Amino acid sequence: MKLAELAAKIGGSVKGNGDLEIKGVRDLELIRVIDSGAMPVKGYIYYVESKKNFNEHPESKECDAVLTTQQLADNYSNAIVVDSAAPRIAFIALLKLFESVPAPVAAAPGAAYIAPTAKVDSTAVIMHGAVILDGATIGARSVIHPNAVIEQNVKIGSDTVIHPNVVIKFNCVIGDHCIIHSATVIGADGFGFYDKDGVRYKVPQVGNVIVGNHVEMGSSVSVDRATIESTTIGDYTKFDDQVHVGHNCQVGRYVYIAGNTVLAGSVIVEDNVTMGGQSAIAGKVVLRKGSLVMGMSATQSDTEPGQMYFGIPARPAREMHKINGSLVYVPELLRRVAALEEKLGLKKD
């Protein structure tokens, strides 16, 4: 595709040779990793987002073409120039032009199991080996990939993609325009047990999970059903791989949760919260609107709106910076205390 054609499709303007043929998109960050001192690959377009990005990669001047902002365009011979306020939106549009996802193919008759009482929209695609059980509903243009299991009375909205080996347990609800990646389980039993007189009782988990619209979950995510009512996931929320959401959690809208993060039971996550990777949230904690929990933190108490937290246990970032900054002085302070105790005759044998 020619540079001018790409620019027209993503709403940018061309600087330089609009007839330049572009074969695809390459990653500037990988040039030095692959071969120290290597130059950009010819015939491809690279993305240079900011002045910082440019300074980190001076070799970008050798690119055949870049997608960049007006402020940086003078550094390049050939460029697609886009709005400086949101260059990443244009980059996303560019990637979509080169995205190649195989079209789903419906299973041959008998190659997937669809229960007689299931309701599958005529435009939905059920692929080989998928299982759709009694009372399930699959909306328009949704795609159920091989070996996915949609249990009894599940409701899946329109334009939703369920990838291979996903299990959606009975009575759960998935909204429109969702993407659920492979090996994720939605609606498994919550972790409910009670011990009495040497007997361990399993507490029935009679609720379900309700997932909103435009939600994406990575691979091997688990979202447990509620004990009584619903575990809920709000619109536009995104989970990385291997996230666990315990029973009765209420996760809001526009939430980001990075990989290996764990939410214990009955956690409330308000809108626009972000959680870094390998963070852990204790049961019944409330993460207030817009708060940020940094990676590898353990949050044991409620957060304040819009505040940043990190550490074990997690504390406000400013407080933790002071604590961490003071730790380097502890060995010297201990030495001085020991010397004082010895001088005063307080040191114990």
N, C-alpha and C positions, 0 to 999 in steps of 0.2 A: 504494500500500500504506500502511496506517495505521501510525503510529509504534509503537503497542502491538504490532502484528503483527510488525514488524521486530525489536523488542526480544525477543519470545518466540522468534523464529527464531535469534537469535544469543546467547541466554542472558544478556541484560541486563535491567535494570529501567527503568521509565518514570518520568521526572520531568515533571510538567506535563500537557499535553493529549495523551492517548493516541490520540484520534481524529483527530489532525492527519494530513492526507494528504501523503505524501512521494512526489515524482515521481522522485527519483534522488539520486545523490551528486555533490557539487561539491567542488572543490579550493580550500581557503582560501588556499593560496600564490599562486593566480593572480589573486585579486581586485585587488591593487594593480598587477600587471603589465598587466592588461587596461585598467584605468581607475583612475588614482590617486584615492584617496578614495572609490571605489565601495563600496557596501554589498553584503552577501551576497544572492544571488538567492533570492527567496521560493519556498517549496514544496520546498526541497531540504535535505538533511542534510549537515553538514560534520563533519570529524574534528578534534578538538582533543586531542592526545595527552598533553601535558605542560604544566607551569607555564611553561617557556620558550616553548613554542608559543603559549600564551595571551598572554604578554607581547608577543610579536612581532606578534600579530594581535588588538588590542583590539576591532576591528570584529566579531570573532566573537560578541560579546554581542548583535549585531543579527540573528544567524541565527535562522531559524524553528525549527531543531532542530540539535542536535549529538550526536555520539557522543563520550563523554568519560569520565573517571574520577570516582570519588566525591569526590576532593579538589577537583575543579574544577566539580562539578555546580551549586553554589550560584550560579555566575555566569550561569546560563542559565535561561530560562523553560521551555523544552522540551528534554529530553535523554534519550538512552539512556545509562544509567550502567552501566559494566562494571568488571570486576576491575582494580584498579590495577596488578597485577603483570604483566599481559599484555594491555594494551588493543589492541595491534596485531593480536592473534589475532582479536579481535572485529571489527576493521576489515576484515580479510581476509574474514571470514564475511559481512559486510555487502556488500562489493564483489561477492561471488559471487551474492548475491541479485539484483543488477542486471546481472550479466554476460549478454550476449546473443551467443552464438557460433552461427553457422549450422550446422545438423546436416549431417554429411557425407552425400552421396548417391552410392551405388554406380554405377559406369559401366554403361551398357547393354552387352549382350553384344557383344564385338568392339571396344568403345571403349577398352579397356585390354588390354595384352598380358600374359598369364599363361602361362608355359611349362608344358607338360604335366606336367613332373616337379616343378613347384613345389607346395608344400603350404600352402594358404591356409585358415585356420579359417573355418568357415561363418558366424561372427559378425563376421569382419573386413570392412572396407569398402575396396575398391579403386576409386579414382575415375578419371574419364576421363583417358586419356593416360598413366597409370602403366604402368611396365614391371617385371614380375617375372620374373627369368630362372631358368634351370634349377637345381633343387635348393634354391631359396630356401624358407624357412619363415616364415609370417606367423601370429602368435599370435592368440588370442581377443580380439575387440573392438578390435584395432588398426586404425588408419586410415592408408591410403597416399594422399596427395593427388595432384592432377594433375601429370603430368610428372616425378614422382619415379622414380628408377631403382634397383631393388633387384637387385644382380647375383648371380652364381652362388653358391649354397651359403651365402648370408647367412641368419642366424637372427635374427628379430625376435620379441621376447616378446609378452606380452599387454598390452592397454590402452596401447599406444605409438602416438604420432602422428608421422608423417613428413610434413612440409609440402611444398609444391610445389618442384620443381626440386632436391630433395635427391638426392645420389648416395651410396648405400652400396655400396662396392666389394666384390668377391668375398671370400668366407670370413670376413667380419666378423660380429660378434655384438653385438646391441643388446638390452638387458634389458627388463624389464617397467616400465610406467608412465613411459616416457621421452617427451620432446618434442624433436624435432629440427626447427629452424626453417629457412626457405627458403634455398636456395643453399649449404647446408652440404655438405661432402664428407668422408666418413669412409672412410679406407682408401686414399687416394691413395699413390703411391710416396713413401717417405722420400727425403731429399736425399742420395743416396749416389753418389759418383763417385771415380775414382782416375786420376791422371795418371801416365803412364810413357812416356818417349821420344817426347814430342810427341803421344801418343795419349791421349784422354780416354775412360776406360771407365766405363760405367754399372754400378753394383753392383746386382744383383738384390735386390729387397725381397720376400722370400718369406714374411714373417710376416703378421699381421693386426692388427685393432683389436678389443678387447673392451670394451664399455661396460656398466656395471652397471645397477642398477635406480634408478628415480626420478631419472634424470639429465636435465637440460635444457640444450640448446645453442642459442645465438642464431643469427641469420642470418649466412651467409658465414663460418662456422667451418670450419677445416680440421684434421683429425686424421690424421696420416700413419701408415701401417702400419709395423710393425717390420721391421727387416732380416731377422731370423731368427725370433723368437718372437712376442710380442704387445705392442703399445702398449695400456695399460690405463687406464680411467677408472672410479673407484670410485662406489659408491652415493651418491645425494643430492648429487652435485657439480653445480654450475651454472656455465655459461659465458655471458658476455655476447657481443654481436656481434663478429665479426672477430677471434676468438681463434685463434692457431695453436699446435698441439701437434706437435712434431717426432717423428721415428721413435724408437721404443724408450722413450718417456717412460712413467713409472709415476705416475699421478695418483691420490691417495687418495680417501677418503670425506669428504663434507661440505666440499668445497673450493669457494671462490668465486674466479672469475677474471673481472675486468672487461675491458671492450672494448679491442681493439688490443694485447692482451698476447701476447708471443711466448715460447714455450718451445723452446729448441734441443734437439737430440737427446739422448736418454738422461738427461733431467732426472728426478729423483725428487721428487715432491710428497707429503709425508705428510698425514695426516688433519687437517682443520680449518684448513688454510692459507688465507689470503686474499691476493689480488694485486690491487692497484689498476690503473687503466687505463693503457695505454701502457707498462707495465713489461716488462722483457726479462730472461730467465733464460738464462745461458750454459750450454753443454753440460755434462752430467754433474754439475751442481750439485745438492745435496740441500737442499730446503726442509723443515726439521724441523717436527714437529707443532705446530700452533697459531701458527706464525710469520706475520707480516704484512709484506708488501712493499708500500710505498706507491707511488702512481701516479708514472709517469715515472722509475722507478728502474731501474738496471741491476745485476742481482745476478750477481757473478762468483765467489763462493765460498759454501760451505755456511753456512746460518743456524743459530742456536741455537733450541731449542724455546721457543715462546711469546714470542719477541722481535720488536720492530718495527724495520724497516730502511727507509732511503730514501737517495737520492742516486746519483751516477754517479762511481765505482762505489758500490753500496749499502753503507752501514755501519750499525751500530746507531744508532737514532734519537738517543739521548742524546749519542753521540759526534758525530753530524752536526750537532746543534744547537750544540755548542761550536765546531765548525769554521765553520759558517755565521755564527755570532755574531762570530767573530774577523775575518771577511773585511772588515768595514766599516773596520777599523783598518789594513788593508794599505797604502792610499795614503799615510796619514800616516807609517807606519813606513818606507816607502820614501823619503819626503821627508827624514825624520830621518837615515836611514842615508846618504843622498847628502850631506847637510850635514856629517855626521861625516867621511866620506871626504874631502870637500873641505878640511875643517879640518886633517885629519891628512896632507894631501898625497897621499892614496891614489887620488884620483879620476883616472880615465884619460880622455884626450882622445877 
